[in-house]
Amino acid sequence: MPYSTLSLETKGPVAYLRLARPEIDRALLDELDGACAAINDNAALRVAVVTAQGDAFSTGWDPAGLSPEMFDAAEWQRRWEESPPFAGLESMGQPVICALNGDALSAGLELALACDVRIAAKGARFALPETGRGLLPMGGGTQRLARLIGRGEALRLLLLGETIDAQEALRIGLVSGVVTRDTLAAEAEALAQRMASRGPLALRYAKEAVRRGLEQPLDQALRFETDLTVILQTTEDRAEGVRAFLEKREPKFNGK
């Protein structure tokens, strides 16, 4: 389907989602959900990369939609109940790499937090400045940030609305790598190809084990991990992985 707020391209087993503009509004949320669903339903795609055009990754919510005259609290609550912002990224079966080509502020950072792995270009900045405007982050930032970097660092960023650079983001675990802007695309592609070479079912199950496990008590999460392990033992990919190991060659997975 055609998109106006983003683009979706595929290169072998990797899908590339590129934001076409720095502001996030309802149109972008709708198209992002649709693109994520299309990727999720395509068994040939094993990894997704999210990045953006231009100098910034995303400056956050479209200011027009946040004005008291335009913001409809009841509509926002209804939307959250039906489809929370960026839930499509988080629930996508394939791993999602976020290549932060520039600043990720407000909802832009919340979008990045819904991805699985983040790498950033040097010079990129990150912030959730909402408390300085009398607001709360409303795209999952208060919850995903604390789960990623811990309560203390999350509260520092949330309560102060502090802007941090890429190196500080690396130090606190917000991103897992910092590279030059010129090499960001190549680094993201190399990382995606490394992931895509692994068992696609194992990738999906590993992501699901972590995502759901964090929401469960440890004993239940361990049982869920065991259940997924048992299911994988019955797959063709698992048998191929064993054969490839014994034959000392690279496995050829088919996602079955």
Secondary structure, 3 states (H helix, E strand, C coil): CCCCCEEEEEECCEEEEEECCCEECHHHHHHHHHHHHHHHCCCCCCEEEEEECCCCCECEECHHHHCCCCCCHHHHHHHHHHCCCCHHHHHCCCCEEEEECCCEECHHHHHHHCCCEEEEECCCEEECCHHHHCCCCCCCHHHHHHHHHCHHHHHHHHHHCCCEEHHHHHHHCCCCEEECHHHHHHHHHHHHHHHHCCCHHHHHHHHHHHHHHCCCCHHHHHHHHHHHHHHHHCCHHHHHHHHHHHCCCCCCCCCC
